[in-house]
Amino acid sequence: MASRYWVVSLPVQQGSASAASLWNRLLEQISRHSFDTPLYRFNIPNLRVGTLDSLLALSDDLQKSNTFVEGVSHKIRRQIEELERVSGVESSSLTVDGVPVDSYLTKFVWDDAKYPAMAPLRETVDTIQGQVAKIEDDLKVRVAEYNNVRSQLNAINRKQSGSLAVRDLSNLVKPEDIVISENLTTLLAVVPKYSQKDWLSSYETLTSYVVPRSSKQLHEDNEYALYTVTLFSRVADNFRTTARERGFQIRDFEYNLEAQEGRKQELERLMRDQENFRNSLLQWCYTSYGEVFSSWMHFCAVRVFAESILRYGLPPSFLACVLAPSVKGEKKVRSILEGLCDNTHSAYWKPEEDAGGMAGLGGDADTHPYVSFTINIA
């Protein structure tokens, strides 16, 4: 599957025979000189032309509108790739109405039920923009909901996985590690790993009324070790102060089984919510990508139609094609297209040197004597 396509239109004489003849000539030239370049017809219905003034006004907005619709398409695609990566699922082939996106482009059929061909072109463009804008708004809301749950989970995980100086200690301390009585209390000390010998040799003398040999190591990480120490409650504040002066951190901690169980349930709920939001968002993205891509291709058809009339004049008489040349073959394909283009039908086109580098219409800096723009679908 190619990811980069050209959509072009070449001027033809009136009558289907001329269009068919030009197609056959193009097909023969591509087959002979650039056989590795896929070539397809881009079927555009007879859309409502309107006035020249309306076409000129529409042309001014076409590239900006195209950038918006294309941007939303890529935004959803990137979101799909991120969700698939996080979920660990195999990347799936994106589809439009059950058809792979590249096939939808190369076998494009105008949906007259969704976009009536006889509607004014401005109305069709505004409809496409409105539909895509609504999808973009929905995407923002759904992504925000998903990211909110992720942020809450990340905050919990940081507390669970940070160093002993900052992490939540509730899952490291068991009821039997704590002594709580009318006179006694157990403190939790975070000791730098290089200071463990100092702690063990000095904790009993940091203040009076420390229970001898009461310190026990509960856990250690790359930087710190977690120790308990039991002492009389009335000297706890003195112990904290002296310990801090020696480089030992006393963590505030209260063992509460009910609160610990509540935190566990909250974590499980957030994990379920994250999974549900992620799956829901991924399925929505699959569907919405197809809708946006379909809208984008209809927009491209309007763009080809409008720019071809502005380039070649009335009545509409042009051949629209989709090509997927390789990087090496681009120059040759351009040469073939220009060779088949009758410059007398490009009344509005001037060579680049005569137009200040902005020849052509639609703001594409199109320097070719035919309508041409690029579609990047990945």
C-alpha positions as CSV (number, residue, x, y, z in Angstrom):
1,M,0.0,0.0,0.0
2,A,1.3,3.4,-1.0
3,S,1.1,6.2,1.5
4,R,1.6,9.1,-0.9
5,Y,-0.6,9.7,-4.0
6,W,-1.0,12.4,-6.6
7,V,-4.4,13.5,-7.7
8,V,-4.2,15.2,-11.1
9,S,-6.6,16.3,-13.9
10,L,-5.7,16.8,-17.5
11,P,-7.7,18.8,-20.0
12,V,-9.5,17.0,-22.8
13,Q,-11.7,17.9,-25.7
14,Q,-15.4,17.6,-25.2
15,G,-16.9,14.2,-25.6
16,S,-16.3,10.8,-23.9
17,A,-14.2,9.6,-26.8
18,S,-11.6,12.2,-26.2
19,A,-11.5,11.4,-22.4
20,A,-11.2,7.7,-23.2
21,S,-8.5,8.4,-25.8
22,L,-6.5,10.5,-23.3
23,W,-6.9,7.8,-20.6
24,N,-5.6,5.2,-23.0
25,R,-2.6,7.4,-24.0
26,L,-1.8,8.0,-20.4
27,L,-2.1,4.4,-19.5
28,E,0.2,3.4,-22.5
29,Q,2.8,6.0,-21.6
30,I,2.9,5.1,-17.9
31,S,3.1,1.4,-18.8
32,R,6.0,2.0,-21.2
33,H,8.1,4.5,-19.3
34,S,7.1,4.2,-15.6
35,F,5.6,0.7,-15.3
36,D,6.0,0.7,-11.5
37,T,3.6,3.6,-11.1
38,P,0.0,2.5,-10.2
39,L,-2.6,4.5,-12.1
40,Y,-6.3,4.8,-11.5
41,R,-9.3,6.8,-12.7
42,F,-10.6,9.3,-10.2
43,N,-14.3,9.3,-10.9
44,I,-16.0,12.7,-10.2
45,P,-19.7,13.2,-11.0
46,N,-21.0,16.2,-12.9
47,L,-21.2,18.6,-9.9
48,R,-23.0,21.9,-9.9
49,V,-20.7,24.5,-11.3
50,G,-22.4,27.7,-10.1
51,T,-20.9,31.0,-11.1
52,L,-17.3,31.8,-11.9
53,D,-17.3,34.3,-8.9
54,S,-18.5,31.5,-6.6
55,L,-15.8,29.2,-7.8
56,L,-13.1,31.8,-7.4
57,A,-14.3,32.5,-3.8
58,L,-14.4,28.8,-3.1
59,S,-10.9,28.3,-4.5
60,D,-9.5,30.8,-2.0
61,D,-10.7,28.5,0.9
62,L,-10.0,25.1,-0.7
63,Q,-6.4,24.6,0.5
64,K,-7.2,25.8,4.1
65,S,-10.2,23.5,4.3
66,N,-8.2,20.6,2.9
67,T,-5.4,21.2,5.5
68,F,-8.1,21.1,8.2
69,V,-9.8,17.9,7.0
70,E,-6.4,16.2,6.3
71,G,-5.1,17.2,9.7
72,V,-8.1,15.6,11.5
73,S,-7.6,12.4,9.5
74,H,-3.9,12.2,10.5
75,K,-4.7,13.1,14.1
76,I,-7.1,10.2,14.4
77,R,-4.7,7.9,12.7
78,R,-1.9,8.8,15.1
79,Q,-4.3,8.3,18.0
80,I,-5.1,4.8,16.7
81,E,-1.4,3.9,16.4
82,E,-0.7,5.1,19.9
83,L,-3.7,3.2,21.4
84,E,-2.7,0.0,19.5
85,R,0.9,0.4,20.8
86,V,-0.2,0.9,24.4
87,S,-2.7,-1.9,24.2
88,G,-0.1,-4.3,22.6
89,V,-2.5,-5.2,19.8
90,E,-1.4,-5.8,16.3
91,S,-1.9,-2.8,14.0
92,S,-5.0,-3.4,11.9
93,S,-5.6,-2.3,8.4
94,L,-7.8,0.8,8.4
95,T,-10.9,0.7,6.4
96,V,-13.6,3.0,5.0
97,D,-17.0,1.2,4.8
98,G,-15.2,-2.1,5.0
99,V,-12.7,-1.2,2.2
100,P,-9.0,-0.6,2.8
101,V,-8.3,3.2,2.7
102,D,-6.0,2.9,-0.4
103,S,-8.6,0.9,-2.3
104,Y,-11.3,3.5,-1.3
105,L,-9.1,6.2,-2.8
106,T,-8.2,4.3,-6.0
107,K,-11.8,3.1,-6.5
108,F,-13.5,6.2,-5.3
109,V,-17.2,6.5,-5.9
110,W,-19.1,9.6,-5.1
111,D,-21.8,9.1,-2.4
112,D,-24.7,11.1,-3.8
113,A,-27.0,10.2,-0.9
114,K,-24.6,11.9,1.6
115,Y,-23.4,14.7,-0.7
116,P,-26.0,15.5,-3.4
117,A,-24.0,16.2,-6.6
118,M,-26.4,19.0,-7.5
119,A,-25.9,20.9,-4.2
120,P,-23.9,24.1,-4.5
121,L,-20.2,23.4,-4.1
122,R,-19.9,25.8,-1.2
123,E,-22.7,23.9,0.6
124,T,-20.9,20.6,0.0
125,V,-17.6,21.9,1.4
126,D,-19.3,23.5,4.4
127,T,-21.1,20.2,5.1
128,I,-17.9,18.3,5.0
129,Q,-16.1,20.8,7.2
130,G,-19.0,20.7,9.7
131,Q,-19.0,16.9,9.9
132,V,-15.3,16.7,10.3
133,A,-15.3,19.5,12.9
134,K,-17.9,17.6,15.0
135,I,-15.8,14.5,14.9
136,E,-12.7,16.5,15.9
137,D,-14.6,17.9,18.9
138,D,-15.8,14.4,19.9
139,L,-12.2,13.2,19.6
140,K,-11.0,15.9,22.0
141,V,-13.7,15.0,24.6
142,R,-13.0,11.3,24.4
143,V,-9.2,11.7,24.5
144,A,-9.6,14.0,27.5
145,E,-11.6,11.5,29.4
146,Y,-9.1,8.7,28.6
147,N,-6.1,10.9,29.6
148,N,-7.8,12.0,32.8
149,V,-8.0,8.3,33.9
150,R,-4.4,7.7,32.8
151,S,-3.2,10.7,34.7
152,Q,-4.8,9.5,37.9
153,L,-3.3,6.0,37.4
154,N,0.1,7.5,36.7
155,A,-0.1,9.6,39.9
156,I,-0.8,6.4,41.9
157,N,1.9,4.5,40.1
158,R,4.4,7.3,40.8
159,K,3.6,7.0,44.5
160,Q,4.0,3.2,44.2
161,S,7.2,3.2,42.2
162,G,9.0,6.3,43.5
163,S,11.8,6.2,46.0
164,L,11.1,5.4,49.6
165,A,11.4,9.1,50.4
166,V,8.2,9.8,48.5
167,R,6.3,6.7,47.7
168,D,3.2,5.3,49.3
169,L,4.3,3.0,52.1
170,S,0.9,1.3,52.8
171,N,1.7,-1.8,50.7
172,L,5.1,-2.2,52.3
173,V,4.0,-2.2,55.9
174,K,2.1,-5.1,57.6
175,P,0.0,-4.9,60.8
176,E,2.6,-6.9,62.7
177,D,5.3,-4.3,61.8
178,I,3.5,-1.6,63.8
179,V,3.2,-1.4,67.6
180,I,0.5,1.0,68.8
181,S,-0.4,1.2,72.5
182,E,-1.1,3.7,75.2
183,N,2.5,4.5,75.6
184,L,4.4,3.1,72.6
185,T,4.4,4.0,69.0
186,T,6.3,2.8,65.9
187,L,7.9,5.2,63.5
188,L,9.1,4.5,59.9
189,A,12.6,5.7,59.1
190,V,13.9,6.2,55.5
191,V,17.7,5.7,55.7
192,P,20.2,6.3,52.9
193,K,21.7,3.0,51.9
194,Y,25.2,4.2,52.6
195,S,24.1,5.2,56.2
196,Q,22.5,1.9,57.3
197,K,25.3,1.0,59.6
198,D,25.2,4.4,61.1
199,W,21.4,4.0,61.7
200,L,21.7,0.6,63.3
201,S,24.5,1.7,65.6
202,S,22.8,5.0,66.7
203,Y,19.0,4.8,66.5
204,E,18.7,3.6,70.2
205,T,20.6,6.7,71.4
206,L,18.9,9.4,69.2
207,T,16.7,10.1,72.2
208,S,15.7,8.4,75.5
209,Y,13.1,5.7,75.8
210,V,13.8,3.9,72.5
211,V,13.0,0.2,72.7
212,P,16.3,-1.6,72.3
213,R,16.7,-3.7,69.1
214,S,13.3,-2.6,67.9
215,S,14.5,-1.5,64.4
216,K,13.7,-3.9,61.6
217,Q,14.3,-3.4,57.9
218,L,11.1,-3.7,55.8
219,H,12.2,-2.7,52.3
220,E,15.0,-1.2,50.3
221,D,15.3,0.4,46.8
222,N,18.3,1.8,44.9
223,E,18.7,4.8,47.2
224,Y,17.1,4.1,50.6
225,A,16.2,1.4,53.1
226,L,13.0,1.5,55.2
227,Y,13.3,0.7,58.9
228,T,10.9,0.6,61.8
229,V,11.7,1.9,65.3
230,T,9.6,1.6,68.4
231,L,9.7,4.1,71.3
232,F,7.6,5.9,73.8
233,S,5.1,8.2,72.2
234,R,6.1,11.2,74.3
235,V,9.6,11.3,72.8
236,A,8.5,10.8,69.2
237,D,8.9,14.5,68.3
238,N,12.4,14.6,69.8
239,F,13.4,11.5,67.9
240,R,12.1,13.0,64.6
241,T,14.2,16.1,65.1
242,T,17.4,14.3,66.0
243,A,17.0,11.8,63.2
244,R,16.6,14.5,60.7
245,E,19.8,16.2,61.9
246,R,21.6,12.9,61.3
247,G,20.2,12.5,57.7
248,F,17.4,10.1,58.5
249,Q,13.9,10.9,57.3
250,I,10.9,9.9,59.5
251,R,7.9,9.3,57.3
252,D,4.4,10.1,58.6
253,F,2.4,6.9,58.5
254,E,-0.7,5.6,60.0
255,Y,-1.7,2.0,59.4
256,N,-5.4,2.0,58.4
257,L,-6.6,-1.3,56.9
258,E,-9.9,0.3,55.7
259,A,-8.1,3.1,53.9
260,Q,-5.6,0.7,52.4
261,E,-8.4,-1.5,51.1
262,G,-10.1,1.7,49.7
263,R,-6.9,2.6,47.8
264,K,-6.7,-0.9,46.4
265,Q,-10.3,-0.8,45.2
266,E,-9.7,2.7,43.7
267,L,-6.6,1.4,41.8
268,E,-8.6,-1.5,40.5
269,R,-11.4,0.7,39.4
270,L,-9.1,3.1,37.6
271,M,-7.4,0.2,35.8
272,R,-10.8,-1.1,34.6
273,D,-11.8,2.4,33.6
274,Q,-8.6,2.9,31.6
275,E,-9.1,-0.3,29.8
276,N,-12.7,0.5,29.0
277,F,-12.0,4.0,27.9
278,R,-9.1,2.8,25.7
279,N,-11.1,0.1,24.0
280,S,-14.0,2.4,23.5
281,L,-11.8,5.2,22.1
282,L,-10.0,2.8,19.8
283,Q,-13.2,1.4,18.3
284,W,-14.6,5.0,18.0
285,C,-11.3,6.0,16.2
286,Y,-11.6,3.1,13.7
287,T,-15.1,4.2,12.8
288,S,-14.4,7.9,12.8
289,Y,-11.3,7.5,10.7
290,G,-13.3,5.9,8.0
291,E,-15.9,8.7,8.1
292,V,-13.2,11.5,8.0
293,F,-11.3,9.8,5.2
294,S,-14.5,9.4,3.2
295,S,-15.2,13.1,3.7
296,W,-11.7,14.0,2.8
297,M,-11.9,12.1,-0.5
298,H,-15.2,13.8,-1.4
299,F,-13.5,17.1,-0.6
300,C,-10.6,16.2,-2.9
301,A,-13.1,15.5,-5.7
302,V,-14.7,18.9,-5.2
303,R,-11.3,20.5,-5.2
304,V,-10.3,18.7,-8.5
305,F,-13.6,19.7,-10.1
306,A,-13.4,23.4,-9.0
307,E,-9.7,23.9,-9.8
308,S,-10.1,22.1,-13.2
309,I,-12.9,24.4,-14.3
310,L,-10.9,27.5,-13.1
311,R,-7.9,26.1,-15.0
312,Y,-9.5,24.8,-18.2
313,G,-12.8,26.7,-18.4
314,L,-16.3,25.6,-19.2
315,P,-18.0,23.2,-19.9
316,P,-16.2,20.7,-17.5
317,S,-13.9,18.6,-19.7
318,F,-11.0,16.9,-18.0
319,L,-9.6,13.5,-17.0
320,A,-9.0,13.0,-13.3
321,C,-6.6,10.4,-12.2
322,V,-4.8,9.0,-9.1
323,L,-1.2,8.0,-9.3
324,A,1.3,6.6,-6.8
325,P,4.8,7.1,-8.3
326,S,7.9,6.1,-6.5
327,V,10.3,8.8,-5.5
328,K,12.7,7.8,-8.3
329,G,9.9,7.8,-10.8
330,E,8.4,11.2,-9.9
331,K,10.3,13.2,-12.5
332,K,9.5,10.8,-15.3
333,V,5.8,10.7,-14.4
334,R,5.7,14.6,-14.4
335,S,7.3,14.6,-17.8
336,I,4.6,12.2,-19.1
337,L,1.8,14.2,-17.7
338,E,3.1,17.5,-19.1
339,G,3.6,15.8,-22.5
340,L,-0.1,14.8,-22.6
341,C,-1.3,18.2,-21.4
342,D,-2.6,20.6,-24.1
343,N,-1.4,23.9,-22.8
344,T,-4.1,25.8,-24.9
345,H,-6.6,24.5,-22.3
346,S,-4.6,25.9,-19.3
347,A,-5.7,29.5,-19.8
348,Y,-4.9,30.5,-16.3
349,W,-1.6,28.7,-16.0
350,K,1.7,30.5,-16.4
351,P,5.2,29.0,-16.1
352,E,6.8,29.4,-12.6
353,E,9.2,32.0,-13.8
354,D,6.3,34.2,-15.0
355,A,4.2,33.8,-11.8
356,G,6.7,34.4,-9.1
357,G,6.8,30.8,-8.0
358,M,3.0,30.6,-7.3
359,A,1.5,29.5,-10.6
360,G,-1.7,27.7,-10.6
361,L,-4.8,28.0,-8.4
362,G,-5.7,26.7,-4.9
363,G,-2.5,27.9,-3.3
364,D,-0.5,24.7,-3.9
365,A,2.3,26.5,-5.7
366,D,1.3,24.2,-8.6
367,T,4.0,24.8,-11.3
368,H,2.5,22.3,-13.8
369,P,0.2,23.0,-16.7
370,Y,-2.4,20.7,-15.1
371,V,-4.1,20.5,-11.8
372,S,-2.1,18.5,-9.3
373,F,-1.9,18.0,-5.6
374,T,-0.6,15.4,-3.2
375,I,-2.5,13.2,-0.7
376,N,-0.6,11.6,2.2
377,I,-2.8,9.0,3.7
378,A,-0.3,7.8,6.4
